Amino acid sequence: MTYAPDAIRTTPNAFGVYTPDAIRHVKLSTVTLPLAVPISDAKVFTGRQKPMTEVVFLFAEITTEQGHEGMGFSYSKRAGGPAQYAHAKEVAETMIGEDPNDIAKLYNKLLWAGASVGRSGVATQALAALDIALYDLKSKRAGLPLAKFLGAHRDSVRTYNTSGGFLNASIEEVKERASRSLEEGIGGIKIKVGLPDTAEDLRRVTAVREHLGDSVPMMVDANQQWDRATALRMGRKLEQFDLVWIEEPLDAYDAEGHAALAAALDTPIATGEMLASVAEHERLIAARACDIIQPDAPRVGGITQFLRLATLADQAGLDLAPHFAMEIHLHLAAAYPREPWVEHFDWLDPLFNERLETKDGRMLVPNRPGLGFTFSDQARAWTTDTVEFGRA
């Protein structure tokens, strides 16, 4: 049903009765964010990927008849950005005229509009930008930060830095960036491992642990580059460093291998960032394949799907450390019942006018309504294409 503009008034009205709203306009944009330095993790050193030079974003902006607005985004690294944009363009028009408050209904409508390409991967990553925009809009309409709208358990979340620990950086650079992160109020440091020479991995971990001291939380991330035998040997050698977790020691889809590793080691196992649906995470949870689950809202289909997954993870007693996109995940982590971690990446800073604050090892939930971010002029300049539906 499409609501006529002259029938729409404020929400709620003077009597506290809800007046239906309707989506009037949807704008999709594809934005290419260049990285200042090509980034390499273990997948580059094992020859599986090339260094990463850019991140491609799909942004969705939604406006209603009553003038409410919401913004959301999804992203892709190395490949997939154009595919997300193409799929979103095919299904977004189905939202026009719908009530933006009916997020679950809209998600299903978008899913069925593109049902022939499935319910994971690019298909749902394209929907994520629209779904997140709806949550941004709805929480802004309520005048609440998204975390408060969802029901926060805390006003700040433990945070750790990843962007300074990539393998393209020398060990001296990693140590210098780690010190800077701690000075900026970030609480933990994660570095990359998974090199073909495991002895070099151990040298890097030793150097950083000695630099940080024993009291600073430290994590390592192998980016799926070990086989089961290597992961077990390395896991045992890494026990001495009192790590918060070992991340993605095995292929992302090896639930059984991760489960065996989690059972064998004292150091917690973290994984999940590469999975592209709730169903794929359900297999991890059922197998007891990790101690810390790392879903990515843009990858699993948005906030609607992330919340489904978070309920399952909490029921299973898992800790939470969402992957990337701190601008979204800070709010979702704040609403998780168990004390979580949020990954600090400053890569997205040029896209927005606002910044997140870190203090005493924690990232603070902003008091701005919704996600709390607006597009920067630089983001507009990096926009390579747009398409619009409905009336502006």
C-alpha positions in Angstrom: 0.0 0.0 0.0 1.3 3.5 -0.8 0.3 6.3 1.5 -0.7 9.6 0.0 1.6 12.4 1.3 -1.4 14.6 2.3 -2.5 11.8 4.6 0.8 11.7 6.5 1.3 13.7 9.7 3.7 13.6 12.5 4.4 10.3 14.4 3.0 10.0 17.1 0.2 12.5 16.8 -1.1 14.7 19.6 -3.1 11.8 21.0 -0.2 9.5 21.0 -1.6 7.4 18.2 0.8 6.0 15.6 0.3 7.5 12.1 1.6 5.2 9.3 4.6 6.4 7.4 5.9 5.2 4.0 9.2 5.0 2.2 9.3 7.7 -0.4 12.8 7.5 -1.7 15.8 5.1 -1.8 19.2 6.1 -3.0 22.0 3.6 -3.6 25.6 4.6 -4.0 28.8 2.6 -4.7 31.9 4.2 -3.1 35.5 3.1 -3.5 37.7 3.8 -0.5 41.4 3.8 -1.4 43.9 2.5 1.2 46.9 4.6 1.8 49.2 1.6 1.9 48.5 -1.8 0.2 47.5 -4.3 3.0 48.8 -7.8 3.3 47.8 -10.6 5.7 48.8 -14.3 5.5 46.7 -14.9 2.4 49.0 -12.7 0.4 52.2 -14.4 1.7 50.8 -17.8 0.9 49.9 -16.7 -2.6 46.1 -16.9 -2.3 45.4 -13.2 -2.7 47.0 -10.0 -3.8 47.6 -7.1 -1.5 44.4 -5.1 -0.7 44.4 -1.6 -2.1 40.8 -0.5 -1.7 37.4 -1.3 -0.1 34.2 -1.0 -2.1 31.1 0.1 -0.2 27.4 -0.1 -1.0 25.6 2.8 0.7 21.8 3.0 1.1 19.9 6.2 2.0 16.2 5.9 2.8 13.7 8.8 3.1 10.1 8.6 4.3 7.0 10.7 3.5 7.3 12.2 7.0 10.9 13.2 6.3 12.7 10.6 8.4 16.1 9.5 7.0 18.3 6.5 7.5 21.7 5.4 6.2 23.3 2.0 6.0 26.2 0.3 4.3 27.7 -3.0 3.2 31.2 -3.5 1.8 33.5 -5.9 -0.1 37.2 -6.4 0.0 39.1 -7.3 -3.3 35.9 -8.5 -5.1 32.2 -8.4 -5.0 31.4 -4.7 -4.6 29.9 -4.3 -8.1 27.8 -7.4 -7.6 26.3 -6.1 -4.3 25.4 -2.9 -6.0 23.9 -4.7 -9.0 21.7 -6.9 -6.8 20.6 -4.0 -4.6 19.5 -2.1 -7.7 17.3 -4.9 -8.8 15.3 -5.3 -5.5 15.4 -1.9 -3.8 12.4 -0.5 -5.6 10.1 -3.0 -3.8 10.5 -0.9 -0.7 8.8 2.2 -2.1 5.5 2.8 -0.3 6.1 0.4 2.5 6.1 1.3 6.2 9.8 1.7 7.2 9.0 0.5 10.8 8.2 -3.0 9.5 11.8 -4.0 9.2 11.4 -7.8 9.4 8.6 -7.7 6.8 10.7 -5.5 4.5 13.7 -7.9 4.9 11.6 -10.8 3.8 10.2 -8.8 0.9 13.7 -8.0 -0.3 14.8 -11.6 0.2 11.9 -12.9 -2.0 12.5 -10.3 -4.6 15.9 -11.8 -5.2 15.1 -15.4 -4.1 16.7 -17.1 -7.2 20.2 -16.1 -6.1 19.8 -17.6 -2.6 20.0 -16.4 1.0 23.7 -15.9 1.6 26.8 -14.2 0.2 26.3 -11.3 -2.3 22.5 -11.7 -2.2 22.1 -10.9 1.4 25.1 -8.6 1.7 23.3 -6.3 -0.8 20.3 -6.4 1.5 22.4 -5.5 4.5 22.9 -1.9 3.5 19.1 -1.4 3.2 18.4 -3.3 6.4 20.9 -1.3 8.4 19.5 2.0 6.9 16.1 1.0 8.2 17.4 0.5 11.8 19.3 3.8 11.6 16.1 5.5 10.5 13.9 3.8 13.1 16.3 4.6 16.0 16.7 8.2 14.8 12.9 8.5 14.7 12.9 7.4 18.4 15.6 9.9 19.2 17.9 7.2 20.5 21.4 5.8 19.6 20.9 2.4 17.9 22.4 0.6 21.0 19.8 2.2 23.3 17.0 1.5 20.7 18.0 -2.2 20.7 18.4 -2.3 24.5 22.0 -1.7 25.6 23.7 -3.7 28.4 26.6 -1.1 28.5 27.6 2.3 27.4 31.1 1.3 26.2 32.7 -1.8 24.9 36.2 -3.2 25.2 38.1 -2.4 22.0 41.3 -3.7 20.3 43.2 -2.5 17.3 43.9 -4.6 14.2 44.8 -2.1 11.5 48.4 -1.6 12.8 49.3 -5.3 12.9 49.3 -6.4 9.3 52.1 -8.4 7.9 53.2 -5.8 5.3 54.4 -3.7 8.3 57.8 -4.4 9.9 57.9 -5.5 13.5 59.2 -2.1 14.5 56.2 -0.5 12.8 53.8 -2.9 14.5 55.3 -2.0 17.9 55.1 1.7 17.2 51.5 1.5 16.0 50.6 -0.6 19.0 52.0 2.0 21.4 50.1 4.7 19.6 46.8 2.7 19.8 47.2 2.3 23.6 47.9 6.0 24.0 44.7 6.7 22.1 42.7 4.7 24.6 42.4 1.4 22.8 42.6 -1.6 25.1 44.0 -4.5 23.1 46.3 -5.3 20.2 45.8 -7.9 17.5 48.6 -8.8 15.1 48.5 -11.0 12.0 50.3 -14.4 11.8 50.0 -17.3 9.3 53.3 -16.8 7.4 54.8 -19.8 5.5 57.6 -19.6 8.0 56.0 -20.3 11.4 59.3 -19.4 13.2 58.9 -15.9 11.9 55.3 -15.8 13.2 56.7 -16.7 16.7 59.4 -14.1 16.5 56.8 -11.4 15.7 54.5 -12.5 18.5 57.4 -12.7 20.9 58.6 -9.2 20.0 55.1 -7.6 20.4 54.3 -9.4 23.6 57.7 -8.3 25.1 56.9 -4.7 23.9 53.4 -4.6 25.3 54.2 -6.4 28.6 52.0 -9.1 30.1 49.1 -6.9 31.1 47.9 -5.7 27.7 45.3 -7.9 26.0 46.8 -9.4 22.8 45.3 -11.5 20.0 46.7 -13.2 16.9 44.9 -13.8 13.6 46.1 -16.5 11.1 43.4 -15.6 8.4 42.6 -19.3 7.7 46.2 -20.2 6.6 47.0 -23.2 8.7 46.1 -26.8 8.2 44.9 -28.8 11.2 48.3 -30.2 12.2 50.0 -26.8 12.0 47.2 -25.1 13.9 47.6 -27.5 16.7 51.4 -27.2 16.9 51.2 -23.4 16.7 48.4 -23.2 19.1 50.4 -25.1 21.7 53.5 -22.9 21.1 51.3 -19.8 21.4 49.9 -20.8 24.8 52.8 -19.2 26.6 51.8 -15.7 25.4 48.5 -15.6 27.3 46.5 -14.5 24.3 42.9 -13.4 24.4 42.3 -15.6 21.4 43.7 -17.2 18.3 41.6 -16.1 15.3 40.8 -18.1 12.2 43.5 -20.7 12.6 41.8 -23.0 10.0 39.6 -22.6 6.9 36.5 -20.7 7.8 34.2 -23.6 6.9 36.1 -26.2 8.9 33.8 -26.4 11.9 35.0 -29.8 12.9 38.6 -28.8 12.8 38.0 -25.6 14.8 36.0 -27.7 17.4 38.9 -30.1 17.9 41.3 -27.2 18.3 39.1 -25.4 20.8 38.9 -28.6 22.8 42.6 -29.1 22.7 43.9 -25.7 23.6 43.6 -23.4 26.7 43.7 -20.3 24.5 40.2 -19.4 23.2 39.5 -19.9 19.5 37.7 -17.1 17.6 36.2 -17.4 14.1 33.1 -16.5 12.0 34.0 -13.3 10.1 34.0 -14.9 6.7 30.7 -16.7 7.0 27.9 -15.1 5.0 24.7 -16.2 6.6 23.1 -17.1 10.0 22.8 -20.7 8.8 26.6 -21.0 8.3 27.1 -19.7 11.9 24.6 -22.1 13.2 26.9 -24.9 12.1 29.8 -23.4 14.0 27.7 -23.0 17.1 26.3 -26.6 16.9 29.8 -28.0 16.5 31.2 -25.9 19.5 33.8 -24.7 17.0 34.7 -21.5 18.8 34.8 -19.8 22.1 34.4 -16.3 20.6 32.1 -15.8 17.6 32.9 -13.0 15.1 29.9 -12.3 12.9 29.9 -9.4 10.5 26.5 -7.7 10.1 27.1 -6.5 6.5 28.2 -10.0 5.6 25.4 -11.9 7.2 22.6 -9.7 5.8 22.3 -6.8 8.2 21.1 -6.1 11.7 18.0 -8.3 11.4 20.1 -11.3 10.8 22.8 -10.3 13.2 20.3 -10.1 16.0 19.1 -13.7 15.2 22.6 -14.9 15.4 23.4 -13.0 18.6 20.5 -14.8 20.3 21.9 -18.2 19.3 25.4 -17.3 20.3 24.3 -16.1 23.7 22.2 -19.2 24.3 25.3 -21.2 23.5 27.4 -19.3 26.0 29.7 -17.7 23.4 31.6 -14.5 23.7 31.2 -12.0 20.9 33.8 -9.9 18.9 32.2 -8.6 15.7 34.4 -8.2 12.6 35.3 -4.8 11.1 32.7 -2.0 10.6 32.9 -0.6 14.2 30.5 2.1 13.2 27.8 -0.5 13.2 29.2 -3.2 15.5 29.7 -0.9 18.5 26.0 -0.6 18.9 25.3 -4.3 18.4 28.1 -5.3 20.8 26.7 -2.9 23.4 23.4 -4.7 23.2 24.9 -8.2 23.7 24.4 -9.7 27.1 28.0 -11.0 27.6 30.9 -8.6 27.7 32.2 -8.3 24.1 35.0 -6.8 22.1 34.8 -4.4 19.2 37.5 -4.2 16.5 39.0 -0.8 15.9 39.8 0.1 12.3 40.4 3.7 11.3 40.1 3.0 7.6 36.5 4.2 7.4 37.2 7.6 9.1 37.3 9.6 5.8 33.8 8.5 4.9 32.1 10.2 7.8 32.0 13.5 9.5 31.9 12.0 13.0 34.4 9.9 15.0 34.1 7.3 17.7 35.8 7.9 21.0 38.0 5.5 22.8 39.0 5.9 26.5 40.6 3.5 29.1 40.6 0.6 26.7 36.9 1.0 25.7 35.0 2.4 22.8 32.2 4.7 23.9 28.6 4.4 22.4 27.9 7.9 20.9 24.9 9.8 22.2 23.9 10.8 18.6 20.6 9.1 17.4 20.8 6.1 15.1 24.3 4.9 14.1 25.4 8.5 14.7 27.2 9.1 11.4 26.7 11.4 8.4 28.4 11.2 5.0 31.5 13.4 4.5 32.3 15.4 1.4 35.1 12.9 0.7 32.7 10.0 0.6 30.6 11.9 -2.0 33.8 12.5 -4.0 34.7 8.8 -3.9 31.2 7.8 -5.1 31.5 6.1 -8.5 27.8 5.6 -9.3 24.3 6.2 -7.8 20.7 5.1 -8.6 17.5 6.4 -7.1 14.0 5.1 -6.7 10.7 6.8 -5.8 10.4 10.6 -5.3 13.2 12.7 -4.0 
